[in-house]
Amino acid sequence: MTLQEALAQLKALAEPGRAEQMAAYHKQTRTVLGVPNPATNDLTKALRQTLNTEERAGLARALWESDIFEARIAAAKLLTQARIKDDQAIWALLQTWVPEFDSWAIADHACSAIAKRLQADPERLDTVEAWSRSDHMWTRRAALVATLPWAKMNNLKPADQDRRERILGWAAAYVPDRNWFIQKAIGWWLRDLSKHDAARTRAFLNAHGAEMKGFARKEAAKYLKHA
């Protein structure tokens, strides 16, 4: 499928009047078509079933480079799959997108694709750790959002327990950062962790909660039961 064909299908899914609302909500200056997320999801699901890995990577690259809001989201969705044989090219492509993150919606969908590749090869966390020290806020945020699977695991093997602690170390280093999106990411990670390891979440909050912004601390403790 060519980029033009994919964009034509996306544009056909746009709803009248929705583009303006979405552009305002997501604070976009790039082109917004007005396509509901479920429609984009259905389209990319169908494409994943008909295109091979190389074709999907090529189309995803072209969609991303178009710099259309829904096209970038579609690009991420095309690559969000647990099992991809010989996924090194996909991993390399996803890494090139991270420095271009400038919108939470686009970043979150791309981070979902990145998370699958991290789960496929956790050694890639070495790369993500470098993101945690980036000057680019969205890259730092991606280090937490893309590693959310380790917040959600139950009955961890020792290696994954070590990885969880490693990521929590990044989160702790983020606490002094006053940026809203960074604080939100900390709260989000801890909120998900609390459903699987409430004690570890409490320990983090006991150590760092006083330095977190109030909304982030509240988010982190949302599902904790207080005596």
C-alpha positions in Angstrom: 0.0 0.0 0.0 1.3 3.4 -0.9 1.2 6.4 1.4 -1.3 8.1 -0.8 -3.7 5.1 -0.6 -3.3 5.0 3.2 -4.0 8.7 3.6 -7.0 8.4 1.3 -8.4 5.7 3.6 -7.7 7.8 6.7 -9.3 10.9 5.2 -12.4 8.9 4.3 -12.8 8.1 8.0 -12.8 11.8 9.1 -15.9 13.1 10.7 -17.2 16.6 9.8 -16.2 19.2 12.3 -14.1 16.9 14.4 -10.7 18.1 13.1 -11.1 21.5 14.7 -12.1 20.0 18.0 -9.2 17.6 18.0 -6.6 20.2 17.0 -7.7 22.4 19.9 -7.8 19.5 22.4 -4.4 18.1 21.4 -2.9 21.6 20.8 -1.8 20.7 17.3 -0.3 23.0 14.7 0.2 20.1 12.3 -2.7 18.9 10.0 -5.5 17.1 11.8 -8.0 15.2 9.7 -10.7 14.5 12.3 -10.5 10.7 12.4 -11.8 9.0 15.7 -9.2 6.8 17.3 -11.4 3.6 17.0 -11.6 4.1 13.3 -7.8 4.5 13.0 -7.4 1.4 15.1 -9.7 -0.6 12.9 -7.9 0.5 9.8 -4.4 -0.3 11.1 -5.6 -3.7 12.5 -6.7 -4.6 9.0 -3.4 -3.4 7.5 -1.4 -5.4 9.9 -3.2 -8.5 8.7 -2.5 -7.8 5.0 1.0 -6.3 5.0 4.2 -8.1 5.9 6.7 -6.7 8.4 8.8 -4.9 5.7 5.7 -3.4 4.1 4.3 -2.2 7.4 7.7 -0.7 8.4 7.8 1.2 5.1 4.3 2.4 5.3 4.7 3.4 9.0 7.8 5.4 8.1 6.0 7.2 5.3 3.0 7.9 7.5 5.2 9.4 10.2 7.1 11.6 7.8 3.8 13.0 6.4 3.5 14.8 9.8 -0.3 14.5 9.8 -1.6 13.9 13.3 -3.7 10.8 12.6 -1.0 9.5 10.2 1.6 9.5 13.0 -0.8 7.7 15.3 -1.6 5.2 12.5 2.2 4.7 12.0 2.6 3.7 15.6 -0.4 1.4 15.6 0.9 -0.4 12.5 4.0 -1.4 14.6 2.2 -2.3 17.8 2.4 -6.0 17.8 3.8 -8.4 20.4 5.5 -10.9 18.1 7.5 -9.6 15.2 10.1 -11.9 13.7 13.5 -10.2 13.1 12.3 -6.9 14.7 15.6 -5.0 14.7 14.6 -2.8 11.8 11.3 -2.0 13.6 13.1 -1.2 16.8 15.6 1.1 15.0 12.7 2.9 13.3 10.9 3.5 16.5 14.0 5.0 18.1 14.2 7.6 15.4 10.7 8.8 16.3 11.4 9.5 20.0 13.3 12.8 19.5 10.4 14.1 17.5 7.7 13.5 20.2 5.9 16.7 20.9 2.3 15.6 21.7 1.2 13.2 24.4 -1.3 11.4 22.1 1.3 10.7 19.4 4.0 9.8 22.0 1.7 7.4 23.9 0.8 5.4 20.8 4.4 5.2 19.8 5.4 4.2 23.3 2.9 1.3 23.1 4.8 0.0 20.1 8.1 0.6 21.8 6.9 -1.3 24.9 6.2 -4.4 22.8 9.8 -4.3 21.5 11.2 -3.9 25.0 9.2 -6.9 26.2 10.6 -8.8 23.2 14.1 -7.9 24.2 14.5 -6.4 27.6 18.2 -5.7 27.0 17.0 -2.7 25.0 16.3 -1.0 28.4 20.0 0.0 28.2 18.9 2.3 25.3 15.9 3.6 27.2 18.0 4.4 30.3 19.8 7.0 28.1 16.4 8.5 27.3 15.9 9.1 31.0 18.8 11.5 31.0 17.8 13.4 27.8 17.4 17.2 27.6 14.2 16.5 25.6 11.3 16.3 28.0 9.2 14.0 25.8 12.1 11.6 25.5 12.5 11.5 29.3 8.8 10.9 29.6 8.9 8.1 27.1 11.3 6.2 29.3 8.5 5.7 31.8 5.5 5.4 29.5 7.3 2.8 27.3 8.2 0.7 30.3 4.7 0.5 31.9 4.6 -3.3 31.3 7.0 -3.7 34.2 4.6 -1.8 36.4 1.8 -4.3 35.6 3.6 -7.6 36.0 2.6 -10.1 38.6 4.8 -12.9 40.1 8.0 -11.4 38.6 11.0 -13.4 37.9 14.2 -12.0 39.5 15.4 -10.4 36.2 12.1 -8.6 35.8 12.1 -7.5 39.5 15.5 -6.0 38.9 14.2 -4.2 35.8 11.3 -2.8 37.8 13.6 -1.5 40.4 15.8 0.0 37.7 12.9 1.9 36.2 11.7 3.0 39.6 15.2 4.5 40.0 14.6 6.6 36.9 11.2 7.7 38.3 12.9 8.7 41.6 15.4 10.8 39.7 12.5 12.5 37.9 10.8 13.6 41.1 12.5 17.1 41.3 11.4 17.8 37.7 8.4 20.2 38.0 7.2 19.6 34.4 3.5 18.5 34.5 4.0 15.7 31.9 6.9 14.3 33.8 5.1 14.4 37.1 2.0 12.8 35.4 4.2 10.0 34.1 5.5 9.3 37.6 2.0 9.2 39.0 0.8 7.0 36.1 3.6 4.4 36.6 3.1 4.2 40.3 -0.7 4.0 39.9 -0.4 1.0 37.7 2.3 -0.5 40.0 0.0 -0.1 43.0 -2.5 -2.7 41.5 0.3 -5.3 41.5 2.7 -4.3 44.3 1.0 -1.9 46.7 3.8 -2.2 49.2 6.5 -1.1 46.7 4.3 1.8 45.7 3.9 2.9 49.3 7.6 2.6 49.8 8.3 4.9 46.9 5.7 7.5 48.1 7.1 7.3 51.6 10.6 8.1 50.2 9.7 10.6 47.5 6.0 11.5 47.8 6.6 14.8 49.7 8.6 16.1 46.8 6.1 15.1 44.1 3.5 17.5 42.9 0.2 17.0 44.7 -1.7 15.8 41.6 1.0 13.2 40.8 1.0 11.9 44.4 -2.8 11.7 44.3 -2.6 9.8 41.0 0.0 7.4 42.4 -2.1 6.6 45.5 -5.5 6.3 43.6 -5.9 2.6 44.2 -4.1 2.2 47.4 -6.2 1.3 50.4 -5.6 3.4 53.4 -6.2 2.0 56.9 
